Amino acid sequence: MDGDRVRFWRLADVLGGVEVLRADVRRSFPKHFHDDYTVGLVTRGANRFAYRRDRLVAPAGTLCLADPGEVHTGEADERGWSYWTMHIAPAALAGLRAELDDRASGPPDFASGVIGDARAVRLVAGFFRTPGAAGPLERESRAVAALGHLIRVHSAQSPRPLPGGPDEGVASRVREQLADRLAEAVTLADLEAATGVGRFRLLRAFRRAYGLPPHAWQMQARLARAHALIAAGAAIADAAVDTGFADQAHLTRLFKRSYGYTPGVLARGR
């Protein structure tokens, strides 16, 4: 990870608050997810990643997308890769989708994790490369143009069903338990009692539906919640305690592993 360069900032005047990251890295990212939409532009090298049970490659000059809650990785070769990403709240994209189609409800579901559409790439790049001296009108206008195009051209007409098969209800109930008891040391016995399903079946159902075992999903959900708390102004140590981490150092280590930057970088970019 030596030599990684990461810049992070938050644009509070764009769609209710958009987080932007500029990175040049040689590291890989393990399986993780975000509560927000991720729209990335690869500018050097390639992002090789697992997403929705597929192995994808986003070379330089293409976009990579991840819907909220979708587990994915980021895998570098020895040369690494450079990219921009923005994170947008689901409510913001739901609002844009409703403006584009008054029959639509809820946030969009993007059909593909990699997009090579030249117009989409140009619009997203235009947003990322907006001069720092630009005013909020230009920044938000560019964001709306780029995201509106992605919604019109690349979102599915209806939400993607949960890939859980006959046990999707079991997986959903396990997820609800983990989300409701985020900072607790939940056990398999707790999940069995809550679902009425044996541990082998519930573990299999959960991994099939969400791509992670329950303990790993809980850890990622804790990180996502800590991220939201710090972005909203909470002290890093308080966020660590509130989300079930042993201490600030524990949060920092796992936070950087998943996001590529530390909680301190996030706090300074508020």
C-alpha positions, 0 to 999 in steps of 0.5 A: 500500500506504500505510495498510494495517493488518495484525496477525499472531499465532500460537496455539500452543495451537490444533490444534498451532499456527494462524496468524491474520491481521487486515488492512485493506488497499488492495493486491492480491496476485499469484499465490501459494500457501500450504503450509497451508490458508487460511480467510478471513472478509471483513468489509468490501468484497470479495475478488476472486480467481483460484482453480482457473481461476475468477474468484471474488468473496467479499463481506463476510460470506462465507468464502474458502478455499484448499487447500494448494498452490493458486495464488490471487490477492487483488485490491482495488478502490480502497476495499480490503477487510478480512478475517481469515484463519487458516492451518492445517496439513494434518495438523491437518485430516487428523486432524479429518477422520479423527475425523469419518469413520473411513473417510477418510484424508488432509486434506480437499479443499474444493470451493469457494473461496467459502462463504456458508453462514451457519452456517459464517460464524458459527462461523468469525467466533466463532473469530476474535472470541474474546476475547484473555483466553479460555483455550486450551480455548475457542479450540480448541473454537471452532476445532474447531467451525468447521473440523469444520463446513467439513469435514462440509459443504463438503469433497469426498468424494475428492481432486481430481485433478491437472489436468494431462491426459496430461502430469500426470506431467511436471508432477509430476516438475518439481515434485519437482525444484524442491522437492528443489532449492529453494535452487538456481539450477535451469535448464530444461536441468536440468529437461529432463534430469530429465524427459526432456521438451523445454522447451516441453512441460514448461513447458506441462504445468507451467503447466496443472497448477499455474497458474504457470511453474516459476520462479514456483512455485519462488519461491513455494515458497521463500517458503513455506519461509522462512515456516515457518523463521521461524515455527519460530524461525530468524533472518530472515537465515538463512532468506533464505540457506537458501532461496536469496534473495540477502539479507534485503532480497530476502526481505523485499520478496517476502515482503511482496508475497505475504503482505501483512506482513513477515518481521519481523511474522511473527517478532514474532508467534511 
